Every structure is written in C-alpha cells, then in structure tokens.
Amino acid sequence: MKKLILFVFLIYTAKSFAIDLSDLKGCFKTIDINAVTPSPGPIKWRNQSLFEEFDSYTYKTTDTNQYLNLYVLSLFEGYNDPYYSYNPIVLFKDKADTLIEEDGYLLYEVDTDVYMSRSGLFSKVDHYVRVEIKKFKNEYTGSAEFRSIQRKYNRKVNFTLKKENCIEQD
C-alpha cells in the first residue's frame, strides 16, 4: 500500500512540474529576443509578450474542412516610435505532429497543409511550426521557428520570457 501511495505521489508531482501548452496562457515580460533586450514603449501593457487561446475562423483542416482552434504566442520584440513590434507564432490546438510536455520542457511541432482564409476566401497553404521551451523557476527560454513556402515566411527566433501578471489596458 505504501508503494502505491508513493507511486501516485510521484506521478502527481512529476506532472505538476511539466510544462503544458494550456499552462502557458497569460502574459510575459520579454527578457530578450535573439539575445537583444527589447526597447519598451510608453504603453505598459503593449510591452508584454502574450500566449492566448483562440477560436479561429482563419484556418481549416484539409481533410475534414473543420475550423482549427489556435494558440498564439505573440513575442514582444520592441518599440520604435510610434510602432510596437511583435512576432506571432500560430500553434494549432488539437493538431500537432509532436507534442512533448515533460518536467520543465515543452516541444510542439507541426508540419501540415491547412486552408487559410484571406478576405473570406480559403486557399491551401503549408504551415510548419516548431516551438521548444525550457522552464527554470519563473523564466522560459526557448526557440520558435515558422516556415511557409506559399506565404514566403521563414522566421526563427530565440527568446527568454518571465511569467508575470497581465497589465490592464488603459
């Protein structure tokens, strides 16, 4: 009986330290993007990176034609008067080729074709995303890669974020 209780405790505590995609939801202070500290702007809440969940009417699966729900990681890259710059990474909530959520580590990868809406018309596009995040205390260090031949995207970014409360909009 003691071994069973110990086993259940170990399983519970191992999961409590795992990074889960849904656990990332919220706001972050951007410590650095590609080893550069972003310049903050005058509007405090706009200086935060954000991980959000969305119901999407932009992307559909190619096999079932169903809408894909999304996670979006918007990395704050800095302020250059009068513009705030962000690097958005789109992750499909229920469509991943690889999803590893373990102790202090997360890996999400998808390489698929989807239908994407542009002005209400859907067209087939390629979508490759790879996000790798390591957590240490309250900081998240990671990399994100987004490629699409049809959309002419080839972005890779390294980042360090610190979880913080979301600042209310003015």
N, C-alpha and C positions, 0 to 999 in steps of 0.2 A: 504494500500500500504506500509506503514511504517513497519507493522508487517511482510509482505512478504520479504521486503529487509532485515530486521533483521534476519529472519529465514534463508535466503540464506547466509547471512554473518556468522551466527553461524555454519551452515553446512560446509561452506568453511574453517573456522578457525579450526573446530574440526578435519577435515581431514588433515589439514596442520601439526598438531601435532602428527598424527598417525604414528606408525612405519609400514612401508610397506616392504616386502621382497626385492623388487627391489631397495628401498632406501638404503638398507644396502650395496649395491655394493661398493667395494673400499677397502681401507687399514685402518688398526687399529694398534695402539700401544697396546700391551698386558700389562695391568696393573698387573694382576695376573691370575694365573691358579690354581684352588683349594687352594687359599689363599697364593700362593707362587709366588713371582716376578721372571719371567724367566731371566736367565743369557743371556745377549746379546753376539752375536758373532761379528767378525771383519767386516763382510759384512753387511752394514746397511740395505739394502732393504730386506735381508733374515730374519731380526728381526721383520718383520711386520706380523700380522695376516691379513687374506685376505678373502673377501666374493666375489665370482665370479660366473658368469653365463656361462654355457657350453652347446653346442650341444653335445649330448652324443651318442656314438656308443657302449657303455658298457651295458646299461640297456634297456630292452624292457618290455612292458606290457604283462601280461599273457593272457589277453582276446583278444587284437587286434594285438599283436605282433609288435606294433609301438615303435620306439625309444622314450625314455623319456629324455627330456631336464632337466638339473640339475642346482641347486645352490650348491656350495661347500663352506662351512665355514672351512677354514684352520687356526686352532688356533696355534700360535707360542708358544711352550712350553719351549724353551730354547736352549742353545748351550752348548755342551760338546765336546771339541776339538777332532776330526775335524768335528763333526756332528751337524746339526741343527735338532731339533725335532718339529714335527707338529702333531696335532690331527685333521684329516679331518672328517667333518660331511657332508654327502651327503643328500641333500633335493631334492625331485622331484618337478620340477617347476609347473606342472599342475596336480599334484596328491597328495592331502592332505586329510586326514580324518577330520582334524580340522585345520582351519586357521583363527585366530583372529588377526586382525590388528586394534588396537584402540589407543586412546590417550596415548602415551608413553609406549605401551605394545604390544608384539607380541607373539603369541603361534602358533607353527606349529607342527603337529603330523601326522604321517603316520604309519600304520601297514599293510603291504601288502606283497604278493609274487610277485616277478619280475623274468624275465630272465636276467641273468648276463653273460657277455662274459668273458671267461678265455681262452686266446690263440686262440680266434676266435670261440670257441665252447660255445654255450649258455646252461646254466643249470638253473633250477628253484631254487631260494633262498628266504628266508624270509628276510624282511627288516623292522625294527622298528626304527623310529627316533622321538624324542621329543625335540624341542628347544623352550625355553621360554626366552624372553629378555625384560628387562625394561630399558627405556631410561630416563636419567636425565641429562639435558643440553647436553654436548658432550660425555657423558660416557654411555656405555651399560653394564649392569650387567645381567648375565643370567646363564642358565644351558643347557646342551645338553646331551642327552642320545642316545646311539646307541646300538641295540641288534640284533644279528642274530645267531640263533642256528646252522644252517648249516655252517656258516663261523666262528663259535666259537668266536664271538665278544660279549662283554658285557662291554661297556665303559660308564662312566658318568663323566662329568666334569662341574665345576663351573668356571665362568670367569668374568673378568671385562676388558672391552676394551674402548679405547678412539679413536674416529674417527680422522684420520689425512690424509694428502696428501700422495699419494704413492711415495716412494723414487725410483728414476730411477735406473735401473740396470746398473752396471759398464760395 
